[in-house]
Amino acid sequence: MTLYDWTMMDDLTTALKEKAKALGFNMVGIVPAVPGKRLDAYLRWIDHEYHGLMGYMARPDRIERRQHLPAILPGVQSLVCVGLDYHTA
C-alpha cells in the first residue's frame, strides 16, 4: 500500500469511529475479517453439545460462517464492531 492508501484508510477509520460515537455508541473498533482467536474453543463447545436447545448454533451453515466470514459477505476484509454501555442504575 502507498502512503496515500494508508492515509485514506486512516481517514476512513477516523470517520467511522466518529460516526459511531455520534450515533451514541461508546465503544467502536475495526478488526480484520478473520476467524476469531477462540474459534477452536467454540467448535469444541459445539462438539460437547454445550449449546443445549440452541440448535441454530451448531447448524453447518452457522459453523461455516464462523470459519469463513466471506460466506456471509463475499469480499469482506474488515468488520466494524460497536458497543453500547447502558447503565441501568
Secondary structure, 3 states (H helix, E strand, C coil): CCHHHHHHHHHHHHHHHHHHHHCCCCEEEEEECCCCCCHHHHHHHHHCCCCCCCHHHHCHHHHHHHHCHHHCCCCCCEEEEEECCCCCC
